[in-house]
């Protein structure tokens, strides 16, 4: 049975979680739920009393102290794009084929924009793109509990100059968005989901593209296992799984653009501020 979690900005109680459109108890914590054994977690969630309809504005479905991490070069199209932009293309050829995946820190929960929240491009970057991605929800043992939609906003010009500049290309204010909520399901339910990207500029579509999660080179549990090998996440974690839609060299995000990312009916929309 699929369930859907959302997080809302309520006037009286602050950030509150909702299950299938109805508020969970005020004290519900996603981090605490992710600490439950995976076999017990669904029943524990279903047993919770539900309140009124959740109508308050959406927040990013991640708690402030949780972390979002990311995987790089997991699609062939991503490898080819990185090779084209980089002065050291062999780095991306090697990471695509290697046993060990590329993993990097993306954002602390408090820094993540939700559905409708603003994203940004760096002022010191000349070439910036959204990266639409399936994002895994991982419990404290590294087990996949579900997924959400993510935008790994990136500076291609900074990363292309030198791969060691990756943190600056990826981690900055307005560089990460998640939403609209979390679809709780097993890893096997995510193996062939449609992903779409549409960028609106001045009321018209400036770029669009599509892919499927079946194009990811690595198995999703494999990515989670590598993240948890020597790193603990006592509050669970979110893991971006890479992008298979990369705008060409003739496209860069601008202030005023609107980015829409869809995964199997879930849509994350963010204006570029």
C-alpha positions as a printed NumPy array, in Angstrom:
array([[  0.   ,   0.   ,   0.   ],
       [  1.491,   3.341,  -1.098],
       [  1.337,   6.238,   1.35 ],
       [  2.217,   9.885,   0.815],
       [  3.887,  12.182,   3.341],
       [  3.891,  15.977,   3.099],
       [  5.251,  18.683,   5.388],
       [  3.374,  21.923,   5.985],
       [  3.946,  25.383,   7.462],
       [  1.076,  25.716,   9.955],
       [  0.349,  29.014,  11.685],
       [ -0.119,  27.586,  15.188],
       [  2.143,  24.539,  15.407],
       [  4.975,  25.304,  13.012],
       [  6.146,  22.596,  10.588],
       [  3.741,  19.631,  10.662],
       [  3.673,  16.377,   8.726],
       [  0.605,  14.966,   6.989],
       [ -0.215,  11.483,   5.732],
       [ -2.323,  11.199,   2.573],
       [ -3.561,  14.763,   2.997],
       [ -4.412,  14.7  ,   6.721],
       [ -2.268,  16.002,   9.561],
       [ -0.332,  13.549,  11.679],
       [  0.022,  14.247,  15.413],
       [  2.01 ,  17.417,  16.09 ],
       [  4.811,  15.435,  17.691],
       [  5.408,  13.227,  14.655],
       [  9.038,  13.262,  13.549],
       [ 10.24 ,  11.833,  10.246],
       [ 13.634,  11.206,  11.831],
       [ 12.091,   9.175,  14.66 ],
       [  9.989,   7.174,  12.196],
       [ 13.106,   6.412,  10.125],
       [ 14.754,   5.022,  13.267],
       [ 12.072,   2.308,  13.57 ],
       [ 12.873,  -1.107,  12.068],
       [ 11.778,  -1.138,   8.432],
       [  9.427,  -4.092,   9.033],
       [  7.536,  -2.194,  11.75 ],
       [  7.501,   1.282,  10.219],
       [  4.473,   1.046,   7.862],
       [  2.151,  -0.336,  10.546],
       [  3.351,   2.275,  13.039],
       [  2.518,   5.035,  10.592],
       [ -0.895,   3.615,   9.703],
       [ -1.774,   3.308,  13.402],
       [ -1.312,   7.031,  14.038],
       [ -4.478,   9.109,  14.442],
       [ -5.089,  11.558,  11.593],
       [ -6.35 ,  15.076,  12.009],
       [ -8.003,  17.572,   9.71 ],
       [ -7.196,  18.161,   6.068],
       [ -3.68 ,  19.528,   5.546],
       [ -4.24 ,  22.847,   3.783],
       [ -1.259,  24.891,   5.016],
       [  1.505,  25.738,   2.513],
       [  3.943,  22.975,   1.628],
       [  7.464,  22.862,   2.999],
       [ 10.356,  20.77 ,   1.731],
       [  9.729,  17.202,   2.961],
       [ 12.935,  17.091,   4.984],
       [ 13.584,  18.084,   8.587],
       [ 16.106,  20.779,   9.416],
       [ 18.759,  18.469,  10.896],
       [ 18.543,  15.856,   8.133],
       [ 20.979,  15.772,   5.216],
       [ 20.608,  15.481,   1.459],
       [ 23.413,  13.746,  -0.437],
       [ 23.802,  13.141,  -4.149],
       [ 25.119,  10.647,  -6.691],
       [ 26.955,  11.786,  -9.806],
       [ 27.326,  10.436, -13.343],
       [ 24.843,   7.576, -12.981],
       [ 23.267,   8.087, -16.438],
       [ 25.163,   7.801, -19.732],
       [ 23.757,  11.174, -20.825],
       [ 25.179,  12.757, -17.674],
       [ 28.611,  11.26 , -18.306],
       [ 28.608,  12.588, -21.874],
       [ 27.538,  16.064, -20.749],
       [ 30.238,  16.214, -18.078],
       [ 32.863,  15.128, -20.598],
       [ 31.763,  17.878, -22.988],
       [ 31.985,  20.605, -20.359],
       [ 35.195,  19.475, -18.671],
       [ 38.844,  19.961, -19.436],
       [ 39.489,  16.578, -17.76 ],
       [ 36.897,  14.355, -19.441],
       [ 38.576,  11.094, -18.464],
       [ 37.565,  11.702, -14.833],
       [ 33.907,  11.231, -15.758],
       [ 34.569,   8.214, -17.971],
       [ 36.298,   6.527, -15.06 ],
       [ 33.636,   7.302, -12.441],
       [ 30.827,   6.104, -14.715],
       [ 32.498,   2.714, -15.174],
       [ 34.014,   2.349, -11.693],
       [ 32.759,   0.024,  -8.981],
       [ 32.584,   2.929,  -6.516],
       [ 29.978,   5.596,  -7.345],
       [ 30.503,   9.337,  -7.019],
       [ 28.757,  10.574,  -3.857],
       [ 28.791,  14.081,  -2.441],
       [ 27.041,  16.221,   0.156],
       [ 24.298,  18.437,  -1.262],
       [ 22.433,  20.28 ,   1.514],
       [ 21.369,  20.382,   5.136],
       [ 17.623,  20.127,   5.546],
       [ 17.179,  23.717,   6.669],
       [ 18.737,  24.918,   3.4  ],
       [ 16.382,  22.979,   1.073],
       [ 13.578,  24.716,  -0.854],
       [ 10.198,  23.035,  -1.128],
       [  7.539,  23.03 ,  -3.842],
       [  6.978,  26.648,  -4.853],
       [ 10.105,  27.862,  -3.086],
       [ 12.763,  29.842,  -4.884],
       [ 15.975,  28.418,  -6.288],
       [ 18.996,  30.399,  -7.498],
       [ 21.968,  30.439,  -9.813],
       [ 25.342,  31.5  ,  -8.483],
       [ 26.372,  35.071,  -9.205],
       [ 29.897,  33.892, -10.091],
       [ 28.76 ,  31.244, -12.584],
       [ 28.184,  31.648, -16.315],
       [ 26.399,  28.363, -17.049],
       [ 23.74 ,  26.953, -14.743],
       [ 21.203,  24.149, -15.111],
       [ 18.563,  22.294, -13.109],
       [ 19.146,  18.582, -12.656],
       [ 15.893,  16.592, -12.233],
       [ 16.42 ,  13.556, -10.037],
       [ 14.736,  10.717,  -8.201],
       [ 15.634,  11.209,  -4.524],
       [ 15.627,   8.24 ,  -2.167],
       [ 14.384,   8.421,   1.419],
       [ 16.722,   6.235,   3.491],
       [ 16.153,   5.096,   7.057],
       [ 18.846,   4.936,   9.733],
       [ 19.951,   1.507,   8.483],
       [ 20.201,   2.635,   4.857],
       [ 16.998,   0.884,   3.777],
       [ 15.015,   2.65 ,   1.045],
       [ 11.62 ,   3.752,   2.415],
       [ 10.373,   5.863,  -0.504],
       [ 11.225,   8.716,  -2.829],
       [ 10.606,  12.344,  -3.613],
       [ 11.401,  14.67 ,  -6.527],
       [ 14.629,  16.643,  -6.42 ],
       [ 16.324,  19.494,  -8.241],
       [ 20.119,  19.382,  -7.945],
       [ 20.73 ,  22.909,  -9.255],
       [ 24.288,  23.07 , -10.583],
       [ 26.922,  25.365, -12.039],
       [ 28.317,  23.58 , -15.078],
       [ 30.891,  26.295, -15.699],
       [ 32.449,  25.947, -12.23 ],
       [ 32.506,  22.138, -12.252],
       [ 33.771,  22.121, -15.839],
       [ 36.706,  24.334, -14.923],
       [ 37.975,  21.792, -12.408],
       [ 36.229,  18.718, -10.891],
       [ 37.666,  19.686,  -7.494],
       [ 35.352,  22.692,  -7.569],
       [ 32.348,  20.344,  -7.341],
       [ 31.269,  21.534,  -3.849],
       [ 31.096,  25.127,  -5.074],
       [ 29.21 ,  24.056,  -8.196],
       [ 26.668,  22.101,  -6.16 ],
       [ 26.382,  23.507,  -2.644],
       [ 25.129,  27.053,  -2.193],
       [ 22.033,  28.997,  -1.096],
       [ 19.089,  28.131,  -3.342],
       [ 20.884,  25.193,  -4.938],
       [ 18.62 ,  22.362,  -3.727],
       [ 14.878,  21.68 ,  -3.858],
       [ 12.74 ,  18.705,  -2.785],
       [  9.014,  18.048,  -3.016],
       [  6.113,  18.118,  -3.158],
       [  6.105,  15.16 ,  -0.732],
       [  7.423,  11.654,  -0.143],
       [  5.857,   8.617,  -1.79 ],
       [  6.477,   5.676,   0.528],
       [  7.239,   2.512,  -1.426],
       [  9.855,  -0.179,  -1.939],
       [ 12.953,   0.133,  -4.116],
       [ 11.538,  -2.288,  -6.7  ],
       [  8.695,   0.156,  -7.347],
       [ 11.167,   2.82 ,  -8.529],
       [ 13.048,   0.948, -11.232],
       [ 11.232,   2.342, -14.29 ],
       [  9.568,   5.631, -13.381],
       [  9.158,   8.446, -15.93 ],
       [ 11.039,  11.685, -15.203],
       [ 10.262,  14.95 , -16.998],
       [ 11.776,  18.424, -16.983],
       [ 10.171,  21.615, -18.278],
       [ 11.656,  25.087, -18.003],
       [  9.326,  28.012, -18.626],
       [ 10.71 ,  31.387, -19.65 ],
       [  8.544,  34.447, -20.256],
       [  5.436,  32.275, -20.518],
       [  6.871,  29.836, -23.086],
       [  8.682,  26.499, -22.802],
       [ 12.413,  27.177, -23.162],
       [ 13.517,  23.578, -22.6  ],
       [ 11.92 ,  20.193, -21.994],
       [ 13.183,  16.649, -21.726],
       [ 12.29 ,  13.17 , -20.523],
       [ 14.005,  10.04 , -19.239],
       [ 13.237,   7.028, -17.063],
       [ 14.806,   5.685, -13.904],
       [ 15.524,   2.442, -15.762],
       [ 18.362,   4.357, -17.454],
       [ 20.298,   4.642, -14.184],
       [ 23.418,   2.49 , -14.494],
       [ 23.542,   1.474, -10.847],
       [ 20.98 ,  -0.298,  -8.677],
       [ 19.327,   2.006,  -6.158],
       [ 20.215,  -0.16 ,  -3.107],
       [ 23.832,  -0.114,  -4.315],
       [ 23.93 ,   3.689,  -4.112],
       [ 22.436,   3.594,  -0.627],
       [ 24.894,   0.919,   0.509],
       [ 27.917,   2.948,  -0.574],
       [ 26.594,   6.066,   1.187],
       [ 26.19 ,   4.166,   4.467],
       [ 29.468,   2.195,   4.301],
       [ 31.493,   4.411,   6.623],
       [ 28.965,   7.122,   7.413],
       [ 26.119,   7.047,   9.929],
       [ 22.816,   8.874,   9.573],
       [ 21.003,   8.731,  12.934],
       [ 18.1  ,  10.742,  11.49 ],
       [ 17.965,   9.033,   8.093],
       [ 19.034,  10.646,   4.835],
       [ 17.951,  11.722,   1.367],
       [ 19.982,  10.597,  -1.638],
       [ 19.755,  12.115,  -5.129],
       [ 20.335,   9.366,  -7.709],
       [ 21.707,  11.371, -10.657],
       [ 20.234,  13.098, -13.674],
       [ 19.44 ,  11.77 , -17.127],
       [ 18.222,  15.092, -18.56 ],
       [ 20.943,  17.639, -19.287],
       [ 20.248,  20.854, -21.247],
       [ 22.769,  21.589, -23.98 ],
       [ 25.606,  24.062, -23.937],
       [ 23.339,  26.714, -25.457],
       [ 21.047,  26.817, -22.41 ],
       [ 21.528,  28.391, -18.977],
       [ 18.997,  29.182, -16.262],
       [ 17.983,  32.806, -15.768],
       [ 16.235,  34.711, -13.025],
       [ 12.5  ,  34.534, -13.702],
       [ 12.538,  31.011, -15.161],
       [ 10.192,  28.413, -13.661],
       [ 11.466,  24.82 , -13.373],
       [  8.989,  21.912, -13.253],
       [ 10.164,  18.377, -12.577],
       [  7.769,  15.443, -12.668],
       [  8.232,  11.846, -11.54 ],
       [  5.269,   9.518, -12.059],
       [  2.668,  12.151, -11.174],
       [  4.615,  14.024,  -8.496],
       [  5.521,  17.545,  -9.633],
       [  8.088,  19.854,  -8.059],
       [  7.929,  23.465,  -9.279],
       [ 10.367,  26.23 ,  -8.366],
       [ 10.899,  29.775,  -9.666],
       [ 14.458,  30.959, -10.254],
       [ 15.006,  34.041,  -8.135]])
